[in-house]
Amino acid sequence: MIKWLLTVFVALALLSALTPALQRLGLGRLPGDLRLRFRGREIYIPLTTTVVLSLALTLLTRVL
């Protein structure tokens, strides 16, 4: 259980650190990514970006 928790934490930390670089590549602005404004705050839900990154990582792990 601790291994999974650590893996999820590291993955979220890497994704947070790489967000500016991914946005320059166009990820984060794909159709299906939601940006909601609620009471002066912006909520970002990257549905399509998550699917694209998941497919890319799956293909990468299958090749290696």
PDBQT receptor file of N, H, CA, C and O in Angstrom, charges set to zero:
ATOM      1  N   MET A   1       0.830  -1.192   0.000  1.00  0.00    +0.000 N 
ATOM      2  CA  MET A   1       0.000   0.000   0.000  1.00  0.00    +0.000 C 
ATOM      3  C   MET A   1       0.871   1.251   0.000  1.00  0.00    +0.000 C 
ATOM      4  O   MET A   1       0.555   2.232  -0.674  1.00  0.00    +0.000 OA
ATOM      5  N   ILE A   2       1.955   1.218   0.747  1.00  0.00    +0.000 N 
ATOM      6  H   ILE A   2       2.212   0.421   1.294  1.00  0.00    +0.000 HD
ATOM      7  CA  ILE A   2       2.831   2.393   0.836  1.00  0.00    +0.000 C 
ATOM      8  C   ILE A   2       3.518   2.640  -0.506  1.00  0.00    +0.000 C 
ATOM      9  O   ILE A   2       3.754   3.790  -0.876  1.00  0.00    +0.000 OA
ATOM     10  N   LYS A   3       3.842   1.570  -1.238  1.00  0.00    +0.000 N 
ATOM     11  H   LYS A   3       3.650   0.636  -0.937  1.00  0.00    +0.000 HD
ATOM     12  CA  LYS A   3       4.487   1.733  -2.544  1.00  0.00    +0.000 C 
ATOM     13  C   LYS A   3       3.562   2.471  -3.511  1.00  0.00    +0.000 C 
ATOM     14  O   LYS A   3       4.005   3.351  -4.249  1.00  0.00    +0.000 OA
ATOM     15  N   TRP A   4       2.267   2.110  -3.505  1.00  0.00    +0.000 N 
ATOM     16  H   TRP A   4       1.907   1.395  -2.905  1.00  0.00    +0.000 HD
ATOM     17  CA  TRP A   4       1.316   2.773  -4.397  1.00  0.00    +0.000 C 
ATOM     18  C   TRP A   4       1.131   4.237  -4.022  1.00  0.00    +0.000 C 
ATOM     19  O   TRP A   4       1.057   5.104  -4.893  1.00  0.00    +0.000 OA
ATOM     20  N   LEU A   5       1.058   4.503  -2.742  1.00  0.00    +0.000 N 
ATOM     21  H   LEU A   5       1.118   3.799  -2.035  1.00  0.00    +0.000 HD
ATOM     22  CA  LEU A   5       0.906   5.876  -2.284  1.00  0.00    +0.000 C 
ATOM     23  C   LEU A   5       2.120   6.705  -2.680  1.00  0.00    +0.000 C 
ATOM     24  O   LEU A   5       1.969   7.842  -3.126  1.00  0.00    +0.000 OA
ATOM     25  N   LEU A   6       3.297   6.165  -2.528  1.00  0.00    +0.000 N 
ATOM     26  H   LEU A   6       3.419   5.241  -2.166  1.00  0.00    +0.000 HD
ATOM     27  CA  LEU A   6       4.519   6.857  -2.914  1.00  0.00    +0.000 C 
ATOM     28  C   LEU A   6       4.571   7.069  -4.426  1.00  0.00    +0.000 C 
ATOM     29  O   LEU A   6       4.981   8.131  -4.894  1.00  0.00    +0.000 OA
ATOM     30  N   THR A   7       4.155   6.060  -5.182  1.00  0.00    +0.000 N 
ATOM     31  H   THR A   7       3.822   5.197  -4.801  1.00  0.00    +0.000 HD
ATOM     32  CA  THR A   7       4.142   6.174  -6.641  1.00  0.00    +0.000 C 
ATOM     33  C   THR A   7       3.190   7.271  -7.097  1.00  0.00    +0.000 C 
ATOM     34  O   THR A   7       3.533   8.068  -7.970  1.00  0.00    +0.000 OA
ATOM     35  N   VAL A   8       2.008   7.317  -6.518  1.00  0.00    +0.000 N 
ATOM     36  H   VAL A   8       1.729   6.670  -5.808  1.00  0.00    +0.000 HD
ATOM     37  CA  VAL A   8       1.036   8.345  -6.876  1.00  0.00    +0.000 C 
ATOM     38  C   VAL A   8       1.559   9.729  -6.501  1.00  0.00    +0.000 C 
ATOM     39  O   VAL A   8       1.406  10.677  -7.271  1.00  0.00    +0.000 OA
ATOM     40  N   PHE A   9       2.166   9.851  -5.341  1.00  0.00    +0.000 N 
ATOM     41  H   PHE A   9       2.291   9.081  -4.716  1.00  0.00    +0.000 HD
ATOM     42  CA  PHE A   9       2.708  11.135  -4.907  1.00  0.00    +0.000 C 
ATOM     43  C   PHE A   9       3.812  11.611  -5.845  1.00  0.00    +0.000 C 
ATOM     44  O   PHE A   9       3.835  12.782  -6.224  1.00  0.00    +0.000 OA
ATOM     45  N   VAL A  10       4.722  10.723  -6.225  1.00  0.00    +0.000 N 
ATOM     46  H   VAL A  10       4.703   9.772  -5.917  1.00  0.00    +0.000 HD
ATOM     47  CA  VAL A  10       5.811  11.096  -7.132  1.00  0.00    +0.000 C 
ATOM     48  C   VAL A  10       5.262  11.464  -8.507  1.00  0.00    +0.000 C 
ATOM     49  O   VAL A  10       5.731  12.422  -9.122  1.00  0.00    +0.000 OA
ATOM     50  N   ALA A  11       4.277  10.715  -8.996  1.00  0.00    +0.000 N 
ATOM     51  H   ALA A  11       3.896   9.937  -8.496  1.00  0.00    +0.000 HD
ATOM     52  CA  ALA A  11       3.683  11.017 -10.297  1.00  0.00    +0.000 C 
ATOM     53  C   ALA A  11       3.000  12.382 -10.286  1.00  0.00    +0.000 C 
ATOM     54  O   ALA A  11       3.137  13.148 -11.240  1.00  0.00    +0.000 OA
ATOM     55  N   LEU A  12       2.269  12.694  -9.223  1.00  0.00    +0.000 N 
ATOM     56  H   LEU A  12       2.158  12.072  -8.448  1.00  0.00    +0.000 HD
ATOM     57  CA  LEU A  12       1.618  13.999  -9.131  1.00  0.00    +0.000 C 
ATOM     58  C   LEU A  12       2.637  15.127  -9.017  1.00  0.00    +0.000 C 
ATOM     59  O   LEU A  12       2.437  16.198  -9.589  1.00  0.00    +0.000 OA
ATOM     60  N   ALA A  13       3.711  14.902  -8.296  1.00  0.00    +0.000 N 
ATOM     61  H   ALA A  13       3.873  14.031  -7.832  1.00  0.00    +0.000 HD
ATOM     62  CA  ALA A  13       4.758  15.914  -8.175  1.00  0.00    +0.000 C 
ATOM     63  C   ALA A  13       5.421  16.169  -9.526  1.00  0.00    +0.000 C 
ATOM     64  O   ALA A  13       5.678  17.319  -9.882  1.00  0.00    +0.000 OA
ATOM     65  N   LEU A  14       5.698  15.110 -10.278  1.00  0.00    +0.000 N 
ATOM     66  H   LEU A  14       5.489  14.175  -9.989  1.00  0.00    +0.000 HD
ATOM     67  CA  LEU A  14       6.294  15.277 -11.602  1.00  0.00    +0.000 C 
ATOM     68  C   LEU A  14       5.346  15.977 -12.562  1.00  0.00    +0.000 C 
ATOM     69  O   LEU A  14       5.761  16.851 -13.323  1.00  0.00    +0.000 OA
ATOM     70  N   LEU A  15       4.087  15.598 -12.528  1.00  0.00    +0.000 N 
ATOM     71  H   LEU A  15       3.750  14.887 -11.910  1.00  0.00    +0.000 HD
ATOM     72  CA  LEU A  15       3.108  16.233 -13.406  1.00  0.00    +0.000 C 
ATOM     73  C   LEU A  15       2.959  17.708 -13.078  1.00  0.00    +0.000 C 
ATOM     74  O   LEU A  15       2.836  18.532 -13.984  1.00  0.00    +0.000 OA
ATOM     75  N   SER A  16       2.968  18.050 -11.808  1.00  0.00    +0.000 N 
ATOM     76  H   SER A  16       3.067  17.381 -11.073  1.00  0.00    +0.000 HD
ATOM     77  CA  SER A  16       2.877  19.452 -11.403  1.00  0.00    +0.000 C 
ATOM     78  C   SER A  16       4.101  20.232 -11.859  1.00  0.00    +0.000 C 
ATOM     79  O   SER A  16       3.985  21.378 -12.291  1.00  0.00    +0.000 OA
ATOM     80  N   ALA A  17       5.262  19.618 -11.763  1.00  0.00    +0.000 N 
ATOM     81  H   ALA A  17       5.356  18.687 -11.411  1.00  0.00    +0.000 HD
ATOM     82  CA  ALA A  17       6.497  20.294 -12.177  1.00  0.00    +0.000 C 
ATOM     83  C   ALA A  17       6.575  20.457 -13.694  1.00  0.00    +0.000 C 
ATOM     84  O   ALA A  17       7.138  21.435 -14.186  1.00  0.00    +0.000 OA
ATOM     85  N   LEU A  18       6.018  19.511 -14.428  1.00  0.00    +0.000 N 
ATOM     86  H   LEU A  18       5.562  18.716 -14.028  1.00  0.00    +0.000 HD
ATOM     87  CA  LEU A  18       6.103  19.538 -15.885  1.00  0.00    +0.000 C 
ATOM     88  C   LEU A  18       4.934  20.252 -16.556  1.00  0.00    +0.000 C 
ATOM     89  O   LEU A  18       4.908  20.363 -17.782  1.00  0.00    +0.000 OA
ATOM     90  N   THR A  19       3.983  20.731 -15.792  1.00  0.00    +0.000 N 
ATOM     91  H   THR A  19       4.004  20.641 -14.797  1.00  0.00    +0.000 HD
ATOM     92  CA  THR A  19       2.803  21.384 -16.367  1.00  0.00    +0.000 C 
ATOM     93  C   THR A  19       3.148  22.553 -17.285  1.00  0.00    +0.000 C 
ATOM     94  O   THR A  19       2.585  22.622 -18.378  1.00  0.00    +0.000 OA
ATOM     95  N   PRO A  20       4.037  23.478 -16.913  1.00  0.00    +0.000 N 
ATOM     96  CA  PRO A  20       4.360  24.572 -17.843  1.00  0.00    +0.000 C 
ATOM     97  C   PRO A  20       4.953  24.078 -19.163  1.00  0.00    +0.000 C 
ATOM     98  O   PRO A  20       4.634  24.619 -20.222  1.00  0.00    +0.000 OA
ATOM     99  N   ALA A  21       5.804  23.066 -19.112  1.00  0.00    +0.000 N 
ATOM    100  H   ALA A  21       6.063  22.626 -18.252  1.00  0.00    +0.000 HD
ATOM    101  CA  ALA A  21       6.390  22.529 -20.339  1.00  0.00    +0.000 C 
ATOM    102  C   ALA A  21       5.331  21.835 -21.190  1.00  0.00    +0.000 C 
ATOM    103  O   ALA A  21       5.340  21.950 -22.416  1.00  0.00    +0.000 OA
ATOM    104  N   LEU A  22       4.425  21.118 -20.542  1.00  0.00    +0.000 N 
ATOM    105  H   LEU A  22       4.418  21.024 -19.546  1.00  0.00    +0.000 HD
ATOM    106  CA  LEU A  22       3.361  20.444 -21.282  1.00  0.00    +0.000 C 
ATOM    107  C   LEU A  22       2.401  21.432 -21.918  1.00  0.00    +0.000 C 
ATOM    108  O   LEU A  22       1.876  21.170 -23.000  1.00  0.00    +0.000 OA
ATOM    109  N   GLN A  23       2.162  22.565 -21.268  1.00  0.00    +0.000 N 
ATOM    110  H   GLN A  23       2.589  22.778 -20.389  1.00  0.00    +0.000 HD
ATOM    111  CA  GLN A  23       1.269  23.569 -21.835  1.00  0.00    +0.000 C 
ATOM    112  C   GLN A  23       1.897  24.215 -23.071  1.00  0.00    +0.000 C 
ATOM    113  O   GLN A  23       1.186  24.583 -24.006  1.00  0.00    +0.000 OA
ATOM    114  N   ARG A  24       3.229  24.354 -23.080  1.00  0.00    +0.000 N 
ATOM    115  H   ARG A  24       3.806  24.055 -22.320  1.00  0.00    +0.000 HD
ATOM    116  CA  ARG A  24       3.887  24.896 -24.272  1.00  0.00    +0.000 C 
ATOM    117  C   ARG A  24       3.761  23.941 -25.450  1.00  0.00    +0.000 C 
ATOM    118  O   ARG A  24       3.776  24.376 -26.602  1.00  0.00    +0.000 OA
ATOM    119  N   LEU A  25       3.637  22.638 -25.175  1.00  0.00    +0.000 N 
ATOM    120  H   LEU A  25       3.626  22.285 -24.239  1.00  0.00    +0.000 HD
ATOM    121  CA  LEU A  25       3.458  21.651 -26.234  1.00  0.00    +0.000 C 
ATOM    122  C   LEU A  25       2.001  21.552 -26.696  1.00  0.00    +0.000 C 
ATOM    123  O   LEU A  25       1.710  20.857 -27.669  1.00  0.00    +0.000 OA
ATOM    124  N   GLY A  26       1.101  22.228 -26.020  1.00  0.00    +0.000 N 
ATOM    125  H   GLY A  26       1.338  22.793 -25.229  1.00  0.00    +0.000 HD
ATOM    126  CA  GLY A  26      -0.300  22.215 -26.406  1.00  0.00    +0.000 C 
ATOM    127  C   GLY A  26      -1.165  21.345 -25.515  1.00  0.00    +0.000 C 
ATOM    128  O   GLY A  26      -2.391  21.371 -25.633  1.00  0.00    +0.000 OA
ATOM    129  N   LEU A  27      -0.554  20.576 -24.627  1.00  0.00    +0.000 N 
ATOM    130  H   LEU A  27       0.441  20.555 -24.531  1.00  0.00    +0.000 HD
ATOM    131  CA  LEU A  27      -1.352  19.772 -23.703  1.00  0.00    +0.000 C 
ATOM    132  C   LEU A  27      -1.919  20.682 -22.629  1.00  0.00    +0.000 C 
ATOM    133  O   LEU A  27      -1.236  21.581 -22.139  1.00  0.00    +0.000 OA
ATOM    134  N   GLY A  28      -3.137  20.449 -22.276  1.00  0.00    +0.000 N 
ATOM    135  H   GLY A  28      -3.692  19.719 -22.674  1.00  0.00    +0.000 HD
ATOM    136  CA  GLY A  28      -3.803  21.316 -21.311  1.00  0.00    +0.000 C 
ATOM    137  C   GLY A  28      -4.786  22.257 -21.983  1.00  0.00    +0.000 C 
ATOM    138  O   GLY A  28      -5.585  22.915 -21.317  1.00  0.00    +0.000 OA
ATOM    139  N   ARG A  29      -4.723  22.316 -23.301  1.00  0.00    +0.000 N 
ATOM    140  H   ARG A  29      -4.073  21.781 -23.842  1.00  0.00    +0.000 HD
ATOM    141  CA  ARG A  29      -5.668  23.140 -24.061  1.00  0.00    +0.000 C 
ATOM    142  C   ARG A  29      -6.382  22.301 -25.106  1.00  0.00    +0.000 C 
ATOM    143  O   ARG A  29      -6.864  22.823 -26.112  1.00  0.00    +0.000 OA
ATOM    144  N   LEU A  30      -6.447  21.010 -24.865  1.00  0.00    +0.000 N 
ATOM    145  H   LEU A  30      -6.056  20.586 -24.048  1.00  0.00    +0.000 HD
ATOM    146  CA  LEU A  30      -7.093  20.111 -25.807  1.00  0.00    +0.000 C 
ATOM    147  C   LEU A  30      -8.607  20.172 -25.648  1.00  0.00    +0.000 C 
ATOM    148  O   LEU A  30      -9.105  20.507 -24.574  1.00  0.00    +0.000 OA
ATOM    149  N   PRO A  31      -9.346  19.849 -26.715  1.00  0.00    +0.000 N 
ATOM    150  CA  PRO A  31     -10.793  19.765 -26.563  1.00  0.00    +0.000 C 
ATOM    151  C   PRO A  31     -11.132  18.664 -25.556  1.00  0.00    +0.000 C 
ATOM    152  O   PRO A  31     -10.641  17.542 -25.676  1.00  0.00    +0.000 OA
ATOM    153  N   GLY A  32     -11.936  18.969 -24.603  1.00  0.00    +0.000 N 
ATOM    154  H   GLY A  32     -12.335  19.881 -24.506  1.00  0.00    +0.000 HD
ATOM    155  CA  GLY A  32     -12.282  18.014 -23.563  1.00  0.00    +0.000 C 
ATOM    156  C   GLY A  32     -11.646  18.349 -22.229  1.00  0.00    +0.000 C 
ATOM    157  O   GLY A  32     -12.042  17.798 -21.203  1.00  0.00    +0.000 OA
ATOM    158  N   ASP A  33     -10.665  19.243 -22.223  1.00  0.00    +0.000 N 
ATOM    159  H   ASP A  33     -10.343  19.690 -23.058  1.00  0.00    +0.000 HD
ATOM    160  CA  ASP A  33     -10.100  19.748 -20.972  1.00  0.00    +0.000 C 
ATOM    161  C   ASP A  33     -11.014  20.856 -20.473  1.00  0.00    +0.000 C 
ATOM    162  O   ASP A  33     -11.354  21.768 -21.226  1.00  0.00    +0.000 OA
ATOM    163  N   LEU A  34     -11.406  20.784 -19.234  1.00  0.00    +0.000 N 
ATOM    164  H   LEU A  34     -11.129  20.043 -18.622  1.00  0.00    +0.000 HD
ATOM    165  CA  LEU A  34     -12.377  21.736 -18.692  1.00  0.00    +0.000 C 
ATOM    166  C   LEU A  34     -11.689  22.794 -17.839  1.00  0.00    +0.000 C 
ATOM    167  O   LEU A  34     -10.840  22.479 -17.005  1.00  0.00    +0.000 OA
ATOM    168  N   ARG A  35     -12.063  24.041 -18.057  1.00  0.00    +0.000 N 
ATOM    169  H   ARG A  35     -12.753  24.296 -18.735  1.00  0.00    +0.000 HD
ATOM    170  CA  ARG A  35     -11.631  25.158 -17.209  1.00  0.00    +0.000 C 
ATOM    171  C   ARG A  35     -12.898  25.853 -16.731  1.00  0.00    +0.000 C 
ATOM    172  O   ARG A  35     -13.655  26.408 -17.527  1.00  0.00    +0.000 OA
ATOM    173  N   LEU A  36     -13.113  25.815 -15.441  1.00  0.00    +0.000 N 
ATOM    174  H   LEU A  36     -12.498  25.364 -14.795  1.00  0.00    +0.000 HD
ATOM    175  CA  LEU A  36     -14.313  26.392 -14.856  1.00  0.00    +0.000 C 
ATOM    176  C   LEU A  36     -13.941  27.559 -13.961  1.00  0.00    +0.000 C 
ATOM    177  O   LEU A  36     -12.969  27.480 -13.210  1.00  0.00    +0.000 OA
ATOM    178  N   ARG A  37     -14.695  28.631 -14.031  1.00  0.00    +0.000 N 
ATOM    179  H   ARG A  37     -15.485  28.696 -14.641  1.00  0.00    +0.000 HD
ATOM    180  CA  ARG A  37     -14.510  29.765 -13.129  1.00  0.00    +0.000 C 
ATOM    181  C   ARG A  37     -15.626  29.721 -12.112  1.00  0.00    +0.000 C 
ATOM    182  O   ARG A  37     -16.805  29.727 -12.468  1.00  0.00    +0.000 OA
ATOM    183  N   PHE A  38     -15.252  29.678 -10.836  1.00  0.00    +0.000 N 
ATOM    184  H   PHE A  38     -14.295  29.673 -10.547  1.00  0.00    +0.000 HD
ATOM    185  CA  PHE A  38     -16.228  29.581  -9.770  1.00  0.00    +0.000 C 
ATOM    186  C   PHE A  38     -15.803  30.492  -8.637  1.00  0.00    +0.000 C 
ATOM    187  O   PHE A  38     -14.781  30.262  -7.991  1.00  0.00    +0.000 OA
ATOM    188  N   ARG A  39     -16.593  31.528  -8.398  1.00  0.00    +0.000 N 
ATOM    189  H   ARG A  39     -17.424  31.715  -8.922  1.00  0.00    +0.000 HD
ATOM    190  CA  ARG A  39     -16.336  32.490  -7.334  1.00  0.00    +0.000 C 
ATOM    191  C   ARG A  39     -14.933  33.088  -7.399  1.00  0.00    +0.000 C 
ATOM    192  O   ARG A  39     -14.251  33.224  -6.383  1.00  0.00    +0.000 OA
ATOM    193  N   GLY A  40     -14.521  33.438  -8.604  1.00  0.00    +0.000 N 
ATOM    194  H   GLY A  40     -15.075  33.327  -9.429  1.00  0.00    +0.000 HD
ATOM    195  CA  GLY A  40     -13.229  34.081  -8.775  1.00  0.00    +0.000 C 
ATOM    196  C   GLY A  40     -12.047  33.134  -8.834  1.00  0.00    +0.000 C 
ATOM    197  O   GLY A  40     -10.906  33.580  -8.948  1.00  0.00    +0.000 OA
ATOM    198  N   ARG A  41     -12.295  31.840  -8.758  1.00  0.00    +0.000 N 
ATOM    199  H   ARG A  41     -13.222  31.477  -8.665  1.00  0.00    +0.000 HD
ATOM    200  CA  ARG A  41     -11.216  30.858  -8.836  1.00  0.00    +0.000 C 
ATOM    201  C   ARG A  41     -11.372  30.039 -10.105  1.00  0.00    +0.000 C 
ATOM    202  O   ARG A  41     -12.486  29.775 -10.559  1.00  0.00    +0.000 OA
ATOM    203  N   GLU A  42     -10.267  29.651 -10.656  1.00  0.00    +0.000 N 
ATOM    204  H   GLU A  42      -9.363  29.865 -10.288  1.00  0.00    +0.000 HD
ATOM    205  CA  GLU A  42     -10.311  28.830 -11.859  1.00  0.00    +0.000 C 
ATOM    206  C   GLU A  42     -10.005  27.390 -11.479  1.00  0.00    +0.000 C 
ATOM    207  O   GLU A  42      -8.995  27.098 -10.838  1.00  0.00    +0.000 OA
ATOM    208  N   ILE A  43     -10.900  26.494 -11.890  1.00  0.00    +0.000 N 
ATOM    209  H   ILE A  43     -11.720  26.731 -12.411  1.00  0.00    +0.000 HD
ATOM    210  CA  ILE A  43     -10.737  25.072 -11.635  1.00  0.00    +0.000 C 
ATOM    211  C   ILE A  43     -10.436  24.411 -12.979  1.00  0.00    +0.000 C 
ATOM    212  O   ILE A  43     -11.171  24.591 -13.950  1.00  0.00    +0.000 OA
ATOM    213  N   TYR A  44      -9.355  23.651 -13.021  1.00  0.00    +0.000 N 
ATOM    214  H   TYR A  44      -8.758  23.505 -12.233  1.00  0.00    +0.000 HD
ATOM    215  CA  TYR A  44      -8.906  23.027 -14.257  1.00  0.00    +0.000 C 
ATOM    216  C   TYR A  44      -9.008  21.513 -14.119  1.00  0.00    +0.000 C 
ATOM    217  O   TYR A  44      -8.443  20.925 -13.197  1.00  0.00    +0.000 OA
ATOM    218  N   ILE A  45      -9.735  20.886 -15.047  1.00  0.00    +0.000 N 
ATOM    219  H   ILE A  45     -10.194  21.363 -15.796  1.00  0.00    +0.000 HD
ATOM    220  CA  ILE A  45      -9.900  19.435 -15.046  1.00  0.00    +0.000 C 
ATOM    221  C   ILE A  45      -9.406  18.910 -16.401  1.00  0.00    +0.000 C 
ATOM    222  O   ILE A  45     -10.119  19.014 -17.400  1.00  0.00    +0.000 OA
ATOM    223  N   PRO A  46      -8.194  18.348 -16.442  1.00  0.00    +0.000 N 
ATOM    224  CA  PRO A  46      -7.593  17.931 -17.722  1.00  0.00    +0.000 C 
ATOM    225  C   PRO A  46      -8.007  16.521 -18.155  1.00  0.00    +0.000 C 
ATOM    226  O   PRO A  46      -7.198  15.596 -18.078  1.00  0.00    +0.000 OA
ATOM    227  N   LEU A  47      -9.222  16.346 -18.599  1.00  0.00    +0.000 N 
ATOM    228  H   LEU A  47      -9.880  17.097 -18.662  1.00  0.00    +0.000 HD
ATOM    229  CA  LEU A  47      -9.702  15.016 -18.970  1.00  0.00    +0.000 C 
ATOM    230  C   LEU A  47      -8.974  14.458 -20.197  1.00  0.00    +0.000 C 
ATOM    231  O   LEU A  47      -8.423  13.359 -20.136  1.00  0.00    +0.000 OA
ATOM    232  N   THR A  48      -8.967  15.185 -21.284  1.00  0.00    +0.000 N 
ATOM    233  H   THR A  48      -9.415  16.078 -21.334  1.00  0.00    +0.000 HD
ATOM    234  CA  THR A  48      -8.354  14.711 -22.518  1.00  0.00    +0.000 C 
ATOM    235  C   THR A  48      -6.844  14.593 -22.377  1.00  0.00    +0.000 C 
ATOM    236  O   THR A  48      -6.248  13.637 -22.872  1.00  0.00    +0.000 OA
ATOM    237  N   THR A  49      -6.227  15.545 -21.713  1.00  0.00    +0.000 N 
ATOM    238  H   THR A  49      -6.712  16.322 -21.310  1.00  0.00    +0.000 HD
ATOM    239  CA  THR A  49      -4.782  15.494 -21.513  1.00  0.00    +0.000 C 
ATOM    240  C   THR A  49      -4.396  14.261 -20.715  1.00  0.00    +0.000 C 
ATOM    241  O   THR A  49      -3.375  13.638 -21.006  1.00  0.00    +0.000 OA
ATOM    242  N   THR A  50      -5.179  13.900 -19.729  1.00  0.00    +0.000 N 
ATOM    243  H   THR A  50      -6.008  14.406 -19.493  1.00  0.00    +0.000 HD
ATOM    244  CA  THR A  50      -4.904  12.714 -18.925  1.00  0.00    +0.000 C 
ATOM    245  C   THR A  50      -4.964  11.455 -19.777  1.00  0.00    +0.000 C 
ATOM    246  O   THR A  50      -4.121  10.569 -19.639  1.00  0.00    +0.000 OA
ATOM    247  N   VAL A  51      -5.954  11.374 -20.652  1.00  0.00    +0.000 N 
ATOM    248  H   VAL A  51      -6.639  12.094 -20.764  1.00  0.00    +0.000 HD
ATOM    249  CA  VAL A  51      -6.087  10.203 -21.522  1.00  0.00    +0.000 C 
ATOM    250  C   VAL A  51      -4.906  10.128 -22.492  1.00  0.00    +0.000 C 
ATOM    251  O   VAL A  51      -4.351   9.050 -22.700  1.00  0.00    +0.000 OA
ATOM    252  N   VAL A  52      -4.520  11.245 -23.082  1.00  0.00    +0.000 N 
ATOM    253  H   VAL A  52      -4.971  12.122 -22.913  1.00  0.00    +0.000 HD
ATOM    254  CA  VAL A  52      -3.404  11.266 -24.030  1.00  0.00    +0.000 C 
ATOM    255  C   VAL A  52      -2.102  10.870 -23.338  1.00  0.00    +0.000 C 
ATOM    256  O   VAL A  52      -1.349  10.054 -23.870  1.00  0.00    +0.000 OA
ATOM    257  N   LEU A  53      -1.825  11.430 -22.166  1.00  0.00    +0.000 N 
ATOM    258  H   LEU A  53      -2.436  12.093 -21.734  1.00  0.00    +0.000 HD
ATOM    259  CA  LEU A  53      -0.609  11.081 -21.437  1.00  0.00    +0.000 C 
ATOM    260  C   LEU A  53      -0.618   9.617 -20.997  1.00  0.00    +0.000 C 
ATOM    261  O   LEU A  53       0.424   8.961 -21.017  1.00  0.00    +0.000 OA
ATOM    262  N   SER A  54      -1.767   9.108 -20.608  1.00  0.00    +0.000 N 
ATOM    263  H   SER A  54      -2.613   9.642 -20.592  1.00  0.00    +0.000 HD
ATOM    264  CA  SER A  54      -1.877   7.713 -20.207  1.00  0.00    +0.000 C 
ATOM    265  C   SER A  54      -1.587   6.782 -21.383  1.00  0.00    +0.000 C 
ATOM    266  O   SER A  54      -0.869   5.794 -21.232  1.00  0.00    +0.000 OA
ATOM    267  N   LEU A  55      -2.141   7.092 -22.543  1.00  0.00    +0.000 N 
ATOM    268  H   LEU A  55      -2.725   7.895 -22.665  1.00  0.00    +0.000 HD
ATOM    269  CA  LEU A  55      -1.874   6.281 -23.733  1.00  0.00    +0.000 C 
ATOM    270  C   LEU A  55      -0.402   6.341 -24.121  1.00  0.00    +0.000 C 
ATOM    271  O   LEU A  55       0.187   5.321 -24.477  1.00  0.00    +0.000 OA
ATOM    272  N   ALA A  56       0.191   7.522 -24.054  1.00  0.00    +0.000 N 
ATOM    273  H   ALA A  56      -0.288   8.351 -23.764  1.00  0.00    +0.000 HD
ATOM    274  CA  ALA A  56       1.604   7.667 -24.402  1.00  0.00    +0.000 C 
ATOM    275  C   ALA A  56       2.486   6.870 -23.445  1.00  0.00    +0.000 C 
ATOM    276  O   ALA A  56       3.412   6.187 -23.883  1.00  0.00    +0.000 OA
ATOM    277  N   LEU A  57       2.211   6.950 -22.155  1.00  0.00    +0.000 N 
ATOM    278  H   LEU A  57       1.459   7.505 -21.799  1.00  0.00    +0.000 HD
ATOM    279  CA  LEU A  57       3.007   6.198 -21.187  1.00  0.00    +0.000 C 
ATOM    280  C   LEU A  57       2.796   4.692 -21.324  1.00  0.00    +0.000 C 
ATOM    281  O   LEU A  57       3.735   3.918 -21.136  1.00  0.00    +0.000 OA
ATOM    282  N   THR A  58       1.581   4.272 -21.649  1.00  0.00    +0.000 N 
ATOM    283  H   THR A  58       0.819   4.900 -21.801  1.00  0.00    +0.000 HD
ATOM    284  CA  THR A  58       1.303   2.854 -21.864  1.00  0.00    +0.000 C 
ATOM    285  C   THR A  58       2.078   2.340 -23.059  1.00  0.00    +0.000 C 
ATOM    286  O   THR A  58       2.688   1.273 -22.991  1.00  0.00    +0.000 OA
ATOM    287  N   LEU A  59       2.062   3.089 -24.160  1.00  0.00    +0.000 N 
ATOM    288  H   LEU A  59       1.567   3.956 -24.215  1.00  0.00    +0.000 HD
ATOM    289  CA  LEU A  59       2.816   2.683 -25.348  1.00  0.00    +0.000 C 
ATOM    290  C   LEU A  59       4.313   2.659 -25.071  1.00  0.00    +0.000 C 
ATOM    291  O   LEU A  59       5.021   1.768 -25.541  1.00  0.00    +0.000 OA
ATOM    292  N   LEU A  60       4.793   3.633 -24.313  1.00  0.00    +0.000 N 
ATOM    293  H   LEU A  60       4.218   4.357 -23.932  1.00  0.00    +0.000 HD
ATOM    294  CA  LEU A  60       6.216   3.693 -23.984  1.00  0.00    +0.000 C 
ATOM    295  C   LEU A  60       6.636   2.488 -23.133  1.00  0.00    +0.000 C 
ATOM    296  O   LEU A  60       7.700   1.913 -23.364  1.00  0.00    +0.000 OA
ATOM    297  N   THR A  61       5.829   2.113 -22.174  1.00  0.00    +0.000 N 
ATOM    298  H   THR A  61       4.965   2.580 -21.987  1.00  0.00    +0.000 HD
ATOM    299  CA  THR A  61       6.184   0.977 -21.329  1.00  0.00    +0.000 C 
ATOM    300  C   THR A  61       6.075  -0.356 -22.085  1.00  0.00    +0.000 C 
ATOM    301  O   THR A  61       6.816  -1.294 -21.792  1.00  0.00    +0.000 OA
ATOM    302  N   ARG A  62       5.170  -0.439 -23.038  1.00  0.00    +0.000 N 
ATOM    303  H   ARG A  62       4.568   0.323 -23.276  1.00  0.00    +0.000 HD
ATOM    304  CA  ARG A  62       5.040  -1.673 -23.812  1.00  0.00    +0.000 C 
ATOM    305  C   ARG A  62       6.204  -1.847 -24.784  1.00  0.00    +0.000 C 
ATOM    306  O   ARG A  62       6.627  -2.969 -25.067  1.00  0.00    +0.000 OA
ATOM    307  N   VAL A  63       6.714  -0.736 -25.287  1.00  0.00    +0.000 N 
ATOM    308  H   VAL A  63       6.371   0.175 -25.057  1.00  0.00    +0.000 HD
ATOM    309  CA  VAL A  63       7.845  -0.788 -26.220  1.00  0.00    +0.000 C 
ATOM    310  C   VAL A  63       9.130  -1.158 -25.481  1.00  0.00    +0.000 C 
ATOM    311  O   VAL A  63       9.948  -1.928 -25.984  1.00  0.00    +0.000 OA
ATOM    312  N   LEU A  64       9.292  -0.610 -24.303  1.00  0.00    +0.000 N 
ATOM    313  H   LEU A  64       8.628   0.016 -23.895  1.00  0.00    +0.000 HD
ATOM    314  CA  LEU A  64      10.513  -0.899 -23.531  1.00  0.00    +0.000 C 
ATOM    315  C   LEU A  64      10.289  -2.159 -22.792  1.00  0.00    +0.000 C 
ATOM    316  O   LEU A  64      11.174  -2.615 -22.067  1.00  0.00    +0.000 OA
TER     317      LEU A  64
